[in-house]
């Protein structure tokens, strides 16, 4: 049992990642609730690849180094989407059922 605890609390946290990946399965057996949303946690195992792949490690380091620039781009993208939706909403008299609100105008092409 001591070895299991050491693995779960090891420095690279791979035991915790494995636990988060299999926990929804075991909880679905014990609890009769719908835990499909927690199945996304299985994707966490993808991050374990960084230990074995220098390219993945480099990608994560680049994303971390450029996090402020990426956040700025995301804010600009959201602002441009909001402005375009507001301008489209102004022309909503043409199609009031499709462009009645700004969120509807954001999703208009779909």
TABELJO-V59384 format. One line per field, one symbol per residue. phi: phi as a letter, one per 20 degrees, with the letter a starting at -180 (. if undefined). A space follows every 10 residues. Layout:
phi->???
This chain:
phi->.fffffffdf femfffffff feggffffff deeedfffff ffffggffff fddfffffff fffffdffff ffffffffff ffffffffff efffcffedf cfffffdgfe
